[in-house]
Amino acid sequence: MRDATGQVAGYARINRDVTAERATAARLERAEKLWRTMLEVAPTGLALVSLEGRFQRVNRALCRILGYSADHLLGMTFQEVTHPDDLAGDLGLVHRLLGGEIDQYSLEKRYVHAHGYPVWVQLSVTVMRDGDTGRPEQFVAAVENVTARRQAGQRLSAIIAGASDAVVGIAPAGYVTEWTPRPRGCSATAGPRPTGAS
């Protein structure tokens, strides 16, 4: 502060305690680091995707599923890696999600691996919306590779279709999952007919 002649007559000092702000910033930084670590070690492919479909953030599991590096995927859209026969169905659900008809969706679809072969996945998608306006901001996608399960199911179906005996598949919960048509010579309730029975 200066007096009327312009000489320094004193000074004012303002102090502000920023301890709480620094503690909050440190907690946020730890939470972000924890989130990044969880994202990277998750066995499920995870992605943040723009409303136009561009990958904005991807984890290692998604890179493994699709065969691309993270840097490569970040230059691509989900439309580019989706199998052409499955794209229309996925886009239809995206439009319903953006329109507010549904909060999330899940479907089995194919992606095309970097080496050109199809990869069957279980895809679950939701949209993040602005807290004030409710406008969509970006998609969150979880991707599970189900190729091996689908192939095993196809092999089992082929075995069952070629079986000469009755085959019944029962889930651990106790319900019937698959069965073969009744083999020749079996009645609907009594099993095989004795030889010579009419």
Residue, then its C-alpha position, 0 to 999 in steps of 0.5 A: m500500500r502506498d501513501a499520498t506521496g507514493q511511498v510504500a506505507g505498508y502491505a496487505r497479505i491475504n492467506r487462504d488455507v488450501t489444505a482441503e482443496r489439495a486433499t480433494a485433488a489427491r483423492l480424485e487423483r487416487a480414484e482416477k488411478l484406481w479406475r484406470t488400473m481396474l479398466e486395464v486389468a478387467p478381463t472384459g473388453l471396455a470402451l468409451v465411444s463417441l456418439e459418432g462411434r469413434f473409440q475414445r478409450v479402450n482397454r487391453a482386453l478389447c485390444r486382444i479381442l479385436g487384434y488391434s493396438a490401442d492407438h490403432l483402435l482410437g483411430m477407428t469407429f465401432q462401425e468399421v470393426t463390426h461385421p457388415d451383416d450385424l451393423a444394421g441391428d446394432l445401429g438400430l439399437v443405438h438410435r433407440l438408446l439415443g432417443g431415450e426409448i431404452d437405457q441400455y442394450s445387449l446383443e450377440k454380434r460379430y466384430v471383424h478381427a484385425h486378421g479378417y476373421p469374425v469374432w462373436v461377442q456379447l456386447s452391452v452398451t449404455v449411454m452417459r448423459d449430461g447431468d443437467t440437460g440429459r443430453p447424450e455425451q458418449f457410450v460405454a461398451a462392455v465386450e465379452n468374446v463368446t466365439a469359443r462358446r458359440q463354436a462349442g454349442q455348434r459342435l454339440s448341436a452337430i453331435i446331438a443331431g447325429a445321435s442314434d440315441a436320445v440325448v437330453g441336455i440339462a442345465p445345472a439349474g435343472y431345466v432341459t436345454e437341448w434334446t434330440p428328436r425321439p429315435r426310431g422305435c421309441s414311444a413318447t413315454a415308455g422308452p424303446r419298444p420290446t421286439g415284436a411289440s405292436 
